[in-house]
Amino acid sequence: MLRFRGKDVLRISKYNMLMFIILGLLGLGISVGYLCRHVPAFKGLEQSISYTIFAMLFIFGITIGANQSLLNNIGEFGIQAAILAICGVLGSLVASFIAYKLFIKKGGLNEK
């Protein structure tokens, strides 16, 4: 907790601390990956990303299936999840279209 003039300015909960640790590990991983991008042993890691994502989704599915309260309210959560998924897909499509128009169509990546 950070105090300024007798008032709490910054209070970091355990949840926020975990978030900072995760983001720090992500930043550390990006730094190590950048520095070691020419190391041959790191080239094979790109292929393992898909398998890692599949395993995480499988474990996530097991967790959802084991949560009885979530399964009891699947109708309520299902509508919200569908709306979020549709908005996420539409947002990705719009962002892809904008990136295509800005960078690819004008020859931005291959242009000298």
VMD Tcl script that builds the backbone (N, CA, C; Angstrom):
set m [mol new atoms 336]
animate dup $m
set s [atomselect $m all]
$s set {name element resname resid chain x y z} {
  {N N MET 1 A 0.843 -1.165 0.000}
  {CA C MET 1 A 0.000 0.000 0.000}
  {C C MET 1 A 0.893 1.234 0.000}
  {N N LEU 2 A 0.554 2.169 -0.840}
  {CA C LEU 2 A 1.296 3.425 -0.945}
  {C C LEU 2 A 0.427 4.535 -0.365}
  {N N ARG 3 A 1.012 5.308 0.555}
  {CA C ARG 3 A 0.255 6.378 1.190}
  {C C ARG 3 A 0.862 7.716 0.803}
  {N N PHE 4 A -0.022 8.704 0.595}
  {CA C PHE 4 A 0.409 10.060 0.269}
  {C C PHE 4 A -0.446 11.016 1.071}
  {N N ARG 5 A 0.194 11.824 1.902}
  {CA C ARG 5 A -0.497 12.782 2.774}
  {C C ARG 5 A -1.563 12.107 3.632}
  {N N GLY 6 A -1.240 10.932 4.129}
  {CA C GLY 6 A -2.140 10.231 5.035}
  {C C GLY 6 A -3.271 9.481 4.367}
  {N N LYS 7 A -3.325 9.470 3.037}
  {CA C LYS 7 A -4.392 8.762 2.323}
  {C C LYS 7 A -3.801 7.602 1.525}
  {N N ASP 8 A -4.613 6.542 1.399}
  {CA C ASP 8 A -4.199 5.403 0.586}
  {C C ASP 8 A -4.272 5.800 -0.878}
  {N N VAL 9 A -3.141 5.757 -1.553}
  {CA C VAL 9 A -3.086 6.113 -2.963}
  {C C VAL 9 A -3.124 4.865 -3.830}
  {N N LEU 10 A -2.399 3.848 -3.418}
  {CA C LEU 10 A -2.300 2.637 -4.213}
  {C C LEU 10 A -2.445 1.440 -3.303}
  {N N ARG 11 A -3.456 0.667 -3.539}
  {CA C ARG 11 A -3.670 -0.559 -2.778}
  {C C ARG 11 A -3.658 -1.699 -3.775}
  {N N ILE 12 A -2.713 -2.600 -3.630}
  {CA C ILE 12 A -2.576 -3.724 -4.544}
  {C C ILE 12 A -3.086 -4.973 -3.845}
  {N N SER 13 A -4.142 -5.552 -4.401}
  {CA C SER 13 A -4.690 -6.777 -3.832}
  {C C SER 13 A -3.893 -7.973 -4.337}
  {N N LYS 14 A -4.179 -9.145 -3.791}
  {CA C LYS 14 A -3.505 -10.360 -4.231}
  {C C LYS 14 A -3.815 -10.634 -5.699}
  {N N TYR 15 A -5.047 -10.355 -6.120}
  {CA C TYR 15 A -5.432 -10.568 -7.512}
  {C C TYR 15 A -4.635 -9.657 -8.437}
  {N N ASN 16 A -4.505 -8.374 -8.069}
  {CA C ASN 16 A -3.735 -7.444 -8.890}
  {C C ASN 16 A -2.260 -7.822 -8.913}
  {N N MET 17 A -1.732 -8.302 -7.794}
  {CA C MET 17 A -0.333 -8.712 -7.756}
  {C C MET 17 A -0.116 -9.886 -8.693}
  {N N LEU 18 A -1.046 -10.825 -8.715}
  {CA C LEU 18 A -0.953 -11.964 -9.628}
  {C C LEU 18 A -0.962 -11.486 -11.076}
  {N N MET 19 A -1.787 -10.496 -11.375}
  {CA C MET 19 A -1.849 -9.948 -12.724}
  {C C MET 19 A -0.496 -9.342 -13.104}
  {N N PHE 20 A 0.120 -8.601 -12.196}
  {CA C PHE 20 A 1.422 -8.001 -12.479}
  {C C PHE 20 A 2.495 -9.075 -12.673}
  {N N ILE 21 A 2.423 -10.147 -11.900}
  {CA C ILE 21 A 3.379 -11.243 -12.050}
  {C C ILE 21 A 3.213 -11.897 -13.423}
  {N N ILE 22 A 1.963 -12.146 -13.830}
  {CA C ILE 22 A 1.709 -12.766 -15.131}
  {C C ILE 22 A 2.190 -11.866 -16.258}
  {N N LEU 23 A 1.886 -10.578 -16.183}
  {CA C LEU 23 A 2.345 -9.654 -17.222}
  {C C LEU 23 A 3.868 -9.537 -17.227}
  {N N GLY 24 A 4.472 -9.583 -16.055}
  {CA C GLY 24 A 5.930 -9.556 -15.973}
  {C C GLY 24 A 6.551 -10.788 -16.614}
  {N N LEU 25 A 5.964 -11.958 -16.361}
  {CA C LEU 25 A 6.457 -13.185 -16.989}
  {C C LEU 25 A 6.280 -13.134 -18.503}
  {N N LEU 26 A 5.164 -12.575 -18.958}
  {CA C LEU 26 A 4.952 -12.423 -20.395}
  {C C LEU 26 A 6.020 -11.521 -20.997}
  {N N GLY 27 A 6.287 -10.392 -20.352}
  {CA C GLY 27 A 7.327 -9.481 -20.832}
  {C C GLY 27 A 8.704 -10.133 -20.821}
  {N N LEU 28 A 8.995 -10.904 -19.782}
  {CA C LEU 28 A 10.268 -11.609 -19.701}
  {C C LEU 28 A 10.384 -12.637 -20.831}
  {N N GLY 29 A 9.291 -13.351 -21.099}
  {CA C GLY 29 A 9.291 -14.329 -22.185}
  {C C GLY 29 A 9.493 -13.680 -23.538}
  {N N ILE 30 A 8.861 -12.541 -23.753}
  {CA C ILE 30 A 9.040 -11.820 -25.015}
  {C C ILE 30 A 10.494 -11.373 -25.157}
  {N N SER 31 A 11.083 -10.889 -24.076}
  {CA C SER 31 A 12.475 -10.440 -24.116}
  {C C SER 31 A 13.423 -11.593 -24.418}
  {N N VAL 32 A 13.225 -12.726 -23.743}
  {CA C VAL 32 A 14.080 -13.889 -23.982}
  {C C VAL 32 A 13.900 -14.386 -25.409}
  {N N GLY 33 A 12.651 -14.431 -25.886}
  {CA C GLY 33 A 12.398 -14.854 -27.259}
  {C C GLY 33 A 13.052 -13.942 -28.275}
  {N N TYR 34 A 13.017 -12.656 -28.015}
  {CA C TYR 34 A 13.638 -11.696 -28.931}
  {C C TYR 34 A 15.153 -11.858 -28.955}
  {N N LEU 35 A 15.738 -12.005 -27.774}
  {CA C LEU 35 A 17.192 -12.137 -27.696}
  {C C LEU 35 A 17.687 -13.469 -28.261}
  {N N CYS 36 A 16.861 -14.503 -28.175}
  {CA C CYS 36 A 17.272 -15.845 -28.614}
  {C C CYS 36 A 16.623 -16.249 -29.936}
  {N N ARG 37 A 16.163 -15.303 -30.712}
  {CA C ARG 37 A 15.431 -15.638 -31.937}
  {C C ARG 37 A 16.287 -16.321 -32.990}
  {N N HIS 38 A 17.596 -16.201 -32.897}
  {CA C HIS 38 A 18.487 -16.833 -33.869}
  {C C HIS 38 A 19.060 -18.160 -33.357}
  {N N VAL 39 A 18.704 -18.545 -32.144}
  {CA C VAL 39 A 19.183 -19.810 -31.574}
  {C C VAL 39 A 18.367 -20.945 -32.196}
  {N N PRO 40 A 19.015 -21.948 -32.792}
  {CA C PRO 40 A 18.285 -23.024 -33.470}
  {C C PRO 40 A 17.321 -23.787 -32.566}
  {N N ALA 41 A 17.660 -23.942 -31.301}
  {CA C ALA 41 A 16.789 -24.693 -30.388}
  {C C ALA 41 A 15.440 -24.004 -30.191}
  {N N PHE 42 A 15.370 -22.697 -30.366}
  {CA C PHE 42 A 14.137 -21.951 -30.167}
  {C C PHE 42 A 13.241 -21.974 -31.408}
  {N N LYS 43 A 13.767 -22.389 -32.549}
  {CA C LYS 43 A 12.974 -22.405 -33.786}
  {C C LYS 43 A 11.831 -23.410 -33.699}
  {N N GLY 44 A 12.014 -24.532 -32.999}
  {CA C GLY 44 A 10.987 -25.557 -32.885}
  {C C GLY 44 A 9.838 -25.168 -31.974}
  {N N LEU 45 A 10.011 -24.128 -31.172}
  {CA C LEU 45 A 8.960 -23.715 -30.250}
  {C C LEU 45 A 7.740 -23.161 -30.978}
  {N N GLU 46 A 7.948 -22.599 -32.164}
  {CA C GLU 46 A 6.829 -22.027 -32.908}
  {C C GLU 46 A 5.791 -23.090 -33.244}
  {N N GLN 47 A 6.239 -24.296 -33.536}
  {CA C GLN 47 A 5.327 -25.367 -33.903}
  {C C GLN 47 A 4.556 -25.893 -32.699}
  {N N SER 48 A 5.106 -25.740 -31.504}
  {CA C SER 48 A 4.448 -26.274 -30.315}
  {C C SER 48 A 3.350 -25.359 -29.781}
  {N N ILE 49 A 3.246 -24.155 -30.294}
  {CA C ILE 49 A 2.253 -23.212 -29.782}
  {C C ILE 49 A 0.836 -23.746 -29.994}
  {N N SER 50 A 0.546 -24.287 -31.151}
  {CA C SER 50 A -0.796 -24.812 -31.429}
  {C C SER 50 A -1.151 -25.930 -30.462}
  {N N TYR 51 A -0.213 -26.845 -30.223}
  {CA C TYR 51 A -0.482 -27.952 -29.308}
  {C C TYR 51 A -0.701 -27.451 -27.885}
  {N N THR 52 A 0.023 -26.442 -27.501}
  {CA C THR 52 A -0.154 -25.868 -26.169}
  {C C THR 52 A -1.537 -25.234 -26.031}
  {N N ILE 53 A -1.976 -24.526 -27.066}
  {CA C ILE 53 A -3.308 -23.906 -27.036}
  {C C ILE 53 A -4.390 -24.979 -26.984}
  {N N PHE 54 A -4.234 -26.061 -27.755}
  {CA C PHE 54 A -5.205 -27.148 -27.723}
  {C C PHE 54 A -5.292 -27.764 -26.319}
  {N N ALA 55 A -4.153 -27.975 -25.698}
  {CA C ALA 55 A -4.138 -28.544 -24.346}
  {C C ALA 55 A -4.798 -27.604 -23.348}
  {N N MET 56 A -4.539 -26.309 -23.462}
  {CA C MET 56 A -5.161 -25.336 -22.555}
  {C C MET 56 A -6.671 -25.297 -22.741}
  {N N LEU 57 A -7.134 -25.343 -23.990}
  {CA C LEU 57 A -8.581 -25.362 -24.237}
  {C C LEU 57 A -9.226 -26.620 -23.680}
  {N N PHE 58 A -8.547 -27.759 -23.803}
  {CA C PHE 58 A -9.071 -29.008 -23.256}
  {C C PHE 58 A -9.198 -28.919 -21.741}
  {N N ILE 59 A -8.170 -28.415 -21.075}
  {CA C ILE 59 A -8.204 -28.274 -19.616}
  {C C ILE 59 A -9.266 -27.258 -19.209}
  {N N PHE 60 A -9.412 -26.189 -19.982}
  {CA C PHE 60 A -10.457 -25.202 -19.714}
  {C C PHE 60 A -11.840 -25.847 -19.824}
  {N N GLY 61 A -12.031 -26.699 -20.827}
  {CA C GLY 61 A -13.297 -27.419 -20.976}
  {C C GLY 61 A -13.577 -28.344 -19.803}
  {N N ILE 62 A -12.557 -29.025 -19.324}
  {CA C ILE 62 A -12.721 -29.892 -18.149}
  {C C ILE 62 A -13.140 -29.061 -16.943}
  {N N THR 63 A -12.523 -27.911 -16.771}
  {CA C THR 63 A -12.852 -27.032 -15.646}
  {C C THR 63 A -14.300 -26.559 -15.732}
  {N N ILE 64 A -14.739 -26.188 -16.919}
  {CA C ILE 64 A -16.126 -25.747 -17.093}
  {C C ILE 64 A -17.087 -26.895 -16.825}
  {N N GLY 65 A -16.771 -28.071 -17.348}
  {CA C GLY 65 A -17.642 -29.235 -17.136}
  {C C GLY 65 A -17.747 -29.650 -15.685}
  {N N ALA 66 A -16.721 -29.411 -14.902}
  {CA C ALA 66 A -16.724 -29.785 -13.491}
  {C C ALA 66 A -17.403 -28.748 -12.603}
  {N N ASN 67 A -17.688 -27.564 -13.131}
  {CA C ASN 67 A -18.301 -26.497 -12.345}
  {C C ASN 67 A -19.819 -26.629 -12.395}
  {N N GLN 68 A -20.403 -27.143 -11.327}
  {CA C GLN 68 A -21.841 -27.427 -11.287}
  {C C GLN 68 A -22.679 -26.149 -11.362}
  {N N SER 69 A -22.270 -25.090 -10.685}
  {CA C SER 69 A -23.059 -23.856 -10.710}
  {C C SER 69 A -23.058 -23.242 -12.103}
  {N N LEU 70 A -21.957 -23.355 -12.813}
  {CA C LEU 70 A -21.907 -22.856 -14.184}
  {C C LEU 70 A -22.828 -23.662 -15.088}
  {N N LEU 71 A -22.818 -24.965 -14.929}
  {CA C LEU 71 A -23.681 -25.814 -15.749}
  {C C LEU 71 A -25.162 -25.583 -15.445}
  {N N ASN 72 A -25.487 -25.275 -14.192}
  {CA C ASN 72 A -26.886 -25.008 -13.828}
  {C C ASN 72 A -27.388 -23.703 -14.438}
  {N N ASN 73 A -26.495 -22.753 -14.692}
  {CA C ASN 73 A -26.876 -21.459 -15.245}
  {C C ASN 73 A -26.389 -21.281 -16.683}
  {N N ILE 74 A -26.225 -22.372 -17.398}
  {CA C ILE 74 A -25.651 -22.297 -18.737}
  {C C ILE 74 A -26.526 -21.476 -19.687}
  {N N GLY 75 A -27.835 -21.473 -19.488}
  {CA C GLY 75 A -28.718 -20.683 -20.340}
  {C C GLY 75 A -28.447 -19.192 -20.216}
  {N N GLU 76 A -28.291 -18.742 -18.988}
  {CA C GLU 76 A -28.020 -17.323 -18.754}
  {C C GLU 76 A -26.630 -16.938 -19.261}
  {N N PHE 77 A -25.647 -17.762 -18.942}
  {CA C PHE 77 A -24.285 -17.471 -19.375}
  {C C PHE 77 A -24.114 -17.674 -20.871}
  {N N GLY 78 A -24.894 -18.595 -21.436}
  {CA C GLY 78 A -24.768 -18.905 -22.861}
  {C C GLY 78 A -25.084 -17.716 -23.751}
  {N N ILE 79 A -26.131 -16.971 -23.405}
  {CA C ILE 79 A -26.507 -15.796 -24.198}
  {C C ILE 79 A -25.403 -14.739 -24.118}
  {N N GLN 80 A -24.921 -14.481 -22.908}
  {CA C GLN 80 A -23.852 -13.503 -22.735}
  {C C GLN 80 A -22.591 -13.938 -23.477}
  {N N ALA 81 A -22.270 -15.225 -23.393}
  {CA C ALA 81 A -21.075 -15.731 -24.076}
  {C C ALA 81 A -21.224 -15.623 -25.587}
  {N N ALA 82 A -22.423 -15.914 -26.097}
  {CA C ALA 82 A -22.650 -15.819 -27.539}
  {C C ALA 82 A -22.501 -14.366 -28.017}
  {N N ILE 83 A -23.046 -13.438 -27.251}
  {CA C ILE 83 A -22.936 -12.021 -27.618}
  {C C ILE 83 A -21.475 -11.585 -27.603}
  {N N LEU 84 A -20.740 -11.979 -26.563}
  {CA C LEU 84 A -19.318 -11.634 -26.492}
  {C C LEU 84 A -18.529 -12.266 -27.639}
  {N N ALA 85 A -18.835 -13.505 -27.975}
  {CA C ALA 85 A -18.124 -14.179 -29.062}
  {C C ALA 85 A -18.406 -13.504 -30.397}
  {N N ILE 86 A -19.662 -13.163 -30.643}
  {CA C ILE 86 A -20.027 -12.498 -31.901}
  {C C ILE 86 A -19.336 -11.135 -31.991}
  {N N CYS 87 A -19.358 -10.380 -30.902}
  {CA C CYS 87 A -18.685 -9.067 -30.896}
  {C C CYS 87 A -17.182 -9.215 -31.092}
  {N N GLY 88 A -16.592 -10.231 -30.497}
  {CA C GLY 88 A -15.165 -10.475 -30.663}
  {C C GLY 88 A -14.806 -10.812 -32.102}
  {N N VAL 89 A -15.623 -11.659 -32.731}
  {CA C VAL 89 A -15.371 -12.020 -34.129}
  {C C VAL 89 A -15.552 -10.805 -35.028}
  {N N LEU 90 A -16.623 -10.049 -34.815}
  {CA C LEU 90 A -16.858 -8.863 -35.640}
  {C C LEU 90 A -15.736 -7.829 -35.448}
  {N N GLY 91 A -15.290 -7.643 -34.230}
  {CA C GLY 91 A -14.188 -6.717 -33.971}
  {C C GLY 91 A -12.904 -7.166 -34.654}
  {N N SER 92 A -12.637 -8.461 -34.637}
  {CA C SER 92 A -11.450 -8.988 -35.305}
  {C C SER 92 A -11.537 -8.804 -36.809}
  {N N LEU 93 A -12.725 -9.015 -37.371}
  {CA C LEU 93 A -12.904 -8.826 -38.812}
  {C C LEU 93 A -12.686 -7.369 -39.208}
  {N N VAL 94 A -13.231 -6.448 -38.424}
  {CA C VAL 94 A -13.055 -5.022 -38.714}
  {C C VAL 94 A -11.581 -4.636 -38.603}
  {N N ALA 95 A -10.901 -5.106 -37.545}
  {CA C ALA 95 A -9.479 -4.790 -37.373}
  {C C ALA 95 A -8.648 -5.388 -38.510}
  {N N SER 96 A -8.985 -6.599 -38.949}
  {CA C SER 96 A -8.270 -7.224 -40.065}
  {C C SER 96 A -8.477 -6.443 -41.351}
  {N N PHE 97 A -9.696 -5.998 -41.576}
  {CA C PHE 97 A -10.004 -5.223 -42.786}
  {C C PHE 97 A -9.218 -3.913 -42.797}
  {N N ILE 98 A -9.181 -3.240 -41.639}
  {CA C ILE 98 A -8.444 -1.976 -41.540}
  {C C ILE 98 A -6.950 -2.216 -41.757}
  {N N ALA 99 A -6.399 -3.266 -41.138}
  {CA C ALA 99 A -4.977 -3.574 -41.313}
  {C C ALA 99 A -4.678 -3.914 -42.763}
  {N N TYR 100 A -5.581 -4.643 -43.410}
  {CA C TYR 100 A -5.388 -4.990 -44.823}
  {C C TYR 100 A -5.358 -3.734 -45.685}
  {N N LYS 101 A -6.303 -2.842 -45.453}
  {CA C LYS 101 A -6.371 -1.610 -46.246}
  {C C LYS 101 A -5.151 -0.717 -46.012}
  {N N LEU 102 A -4.679 -0.655 -44.761}
  {CA C LEU 102 A -3.557 0.224 -44.441}
  {C C LEU 102 A -2.203 -0.326 -44.874}
  {N N PHE 103 A -2.007 -1.645 -44.729}
  {CA C PHE 103 A -0.666 -2.190 -44.921}
  {C C PHE 103 A -0.514 -3.055 -46.166}
  {N N ILE 104 A -1.429 -3.932 -46.409}
  {CA C ILE 104 A -1.269 -4.906 -47.489}
  {C C ILE 104 A -1.672 -4.326 -48.838}
  {N N LYS 105 A -2.838 -3.717 -48.918}
  {CA C LYS 105 A -3.367 -3.225 -50.182}
  {C C LYS 105 A -2.451 -2.198 -50.815}
  {N N LYS 106 A -1.843 -1.354 -50.003}
  {CA C LYS 106 A -0.954 -0.322 -50.521}
  {C C LYS 106 A 0.458 -0.857 -50.766}
  {N N GLY 107 A 0.652 -2.141 -50.498}
  {CA C GLY 107 A 1.987 -2.712 -50.646}
  {C C GLY 107 A 2.903 -2.331 -49.519}
  {N N GLY 108 A 2.350 -2.017 -48.366}
  {CA C GLY 108 A 3.107 -1.488 -47.243}
  {C C GLY 108 A 4.208 -2.411 -46.743}
  {N N LEU 109 A 3.970 -3.724 -46.717}
  {CA C LEU 109 A 4.991 -4.614 -46.175}
  {C C LEU 109 A 6.116 -4.858 -47.176}
  {N N ASN 110 A 5.821 -4.839 -48.483}
  {CA C ASN 110 A 6.830 -5.117 -49.493}
  {C C ASN 110 A 7.325 -3.856 -50.192}
  {N N GLU 111 A 6.737 -2.739 -49.846}
  {CA C GLU 111 A 7.091 -1.476 -50.483}
  {C C GLU 111 A 8.433 -0.971 -49.974}
  {N N LYS 112 A 9.244 -0.407 -50.887}
  {CA C LYS 112 A 10.552 0.114 -50.470}
  {C C LYS 112 A 10.587 1.613 -50.569}
}
mol reanalyze $m
mol bondsrecalc $m
mol representation Tube
mol addrep $m
